[in-house]
Amino acid sequence: MTEQIKSPRAVDVHRVSSTDFRATNERGGEIAIGTGGDELFTPVELLLAAIAACGSIDVDMLTTRRAVPEVFAVEAAGTSVKDATGNRLEDIRVTFDVRFPEGEDGDRARRILDQSIARARDFLCTVSRTVAIGTPVEMVPANRE
């Protein structure tokens, strides 16, 4: 049996106004969240961004040991579904457009790109792994005393 390491993570979300919220992390970073009626990211867009960013960080860390990419662009997309079972995303797809410079270092990075993407998807990326394995989400009211 392998050692299990648990590291708690948390963000706080507070209402700013009707359908306008602000998420704050433990380090003081903030992000505004809305419903899509303005430029603010929606929760679904944040989920897609989190999946893409998590995979991007992993792939970047693995490949840039060999060469710095000339292009590193990632798109995360999914289909929003509303049916009798509830609202959700289906068919989530993350597409990596990563290009390395010509030469030996670029060739080495290109050779491991597919493997790096697979490793991020199958093992390293906490966000996509959490979604893929279907981790239960508990929503409860705060304790009232």
TORMIGU-787587 format. One record per residue (C-alpha): x, y, z. Coordinates in steps of 0.5 Angstrom, whole numbers, plus 2048, in hexadecimal, padded with zeros to 3 digits. Layout:
// TORMIGU-787587
XYZ;...
This chain:
// TORMIGU-787587
800800800;8038077FE;80380D803;7FD811803;7FF819804;7F981D805;7FA825804;7F3829806;7F182E801;7EC833801;7E983A7FE;7E483F801;7DE8417FD;7DB8477FF;7D584B7FC;7D68527F9;7CF8537F6;7CA84F7F3;7CD84A7EF;7D484D7F0;7D98497F4;7E084A7F6;7E58447F7;7EB8457FC;7F08407FD;7F583F803;7FA843800;7F58497FF;7F48487F7;7ED84A7F5;7E98487EF;7E284B7ED;7DD8467EB;7D68487E8;7D18447E4;7D38467DD;7CF84D7DC;7D68517DC;7DD84F7DB;7DE84B7E2;7DF8447E1;7DA83F7E3;7DB8397E8;7DB8357E1;7E08397DE;7E48397E4;7E48317E4;7E68317DD;7EC8367DF;7EE8327E5;7EE82B7E1;7F282F7DB;7F78327E0;7F882C7E4;7FA8287DE;7FE82E7DB;80282F7E1;8048277E1;8058277DA;80982D7DA;80D82B7E0;80F8247DC;8118277D6;81482D7D7;81A8297DA;81C8287D3;81A82E7CF;8168347D0;80F8347CC;80E8397C7;8078387C7;8038367CD;7FC8377CC;7F68327CF;7EF8327CE;7EA82F7D3;7E382E7D1;7DD82A7D2;7D58297D1;7D182C7D6;7CB8277D7;7C48287DB;7C08227DC;7BC81E7E1;7C281C7E5;7C58237E6;7C98287E3;7D08267E1;7D68267DB;7D78207D7;7DC81F7D1;7E28237D5;7E88247D0;7EE8277D1;7F28297CB;7FA82B7CC;7FD82F7C6;80482E7C8;80A8307C3;81182F7C5;8178337C1;81B82F7BC;82182B7BE;8238267C3;8208287C9;81A82A7C5;81A8237C3;81B8207CA;8158247CC;8108227C6;81281A7C8;80F81B7CF;80981F7CD;80481A7CC;8068167D2;80681D7D7;7FF81E7D5;7FD8177D6;8018177DD;7FD81E7DF;7F781B7DD;7F88147E0;7FC8167E6;7FE81D7E8;7F98227E7;7F48227ED;7EF8267EA;7ED8217E4;7EF81B7E8;7EA81D7ED;7E481E7E8;7E68187E4;7E68137EA;7DF8177EC;7E18197F3;7DB81A7F7;7D98227F9;7D6823800;7D282A801;7D082B808;7CD83180C;7D3834811;7D2832818;7CD83681C;7CE837823;
